[in-house]
């Protein structure tokens, strides 16, 4: 069986989004839910759509689920159902299990089962919203271990027109620039649209423009300090 074959169990809002995203990227996806209506709804957008009870191990075996590269458990409403599904997958020696957890207690229980890849969409979305509220100049960010982040920020006003060499991000703020995104207006047909372009690997003489966004890496406290000083 070739790579990029995945199962998504639980076709709620998050499960549906995962299944559709994987399919759009060329993966072969089996969507599973016990609700026939949800299965019918997504059937045309995935390779396979199956209505079955994932707490029934034999039902999972009947779909050759152990041959897939990974299984995502995206069940969000019934933790007992999620837990029994996870146990079934562990007993079937599934290569890779990615599971959704709602809250710290659920996460702890899943960790006790030995599951390593646990995601909490509500918590992760909450973090993003909180960070955007506290630092409006942050467009996107990815939280990393040990207090580090990669974030995209709008170029602070005080450094617009300066070169990277004069700003001295690493020397003065202990942060590293990954790249610069630049906004330009382009004519498409009869319309004028705004598009973003990557400036590639920036050099010391690269000038920071008004519509630029900086993609930077560093400790959260250092990046927040840089934003506060230059806003």
Secondary structure, 3 states (H helix, E strand, C coil): CCCCEEEEECCCHHHHHHHHHHHHCCCEEEEEECCHHHHHHHHHHCCEEEECCCCCHHHHHCCCHHHCCEEEECCCCCHHHHHHHHHHHHHCCCCCEEEECCCHHHHHHHHHCCCCEEECHHHHHHHHHHHHHHCCCEEEEEECHHHEEEEEEECCHHHCCCEHHHHCHHHHHCCEEEEEEEEEEEEECCEEEEEEEECCCCCCCCECCCCEEEEEEEEHHHHHHHHHHHC
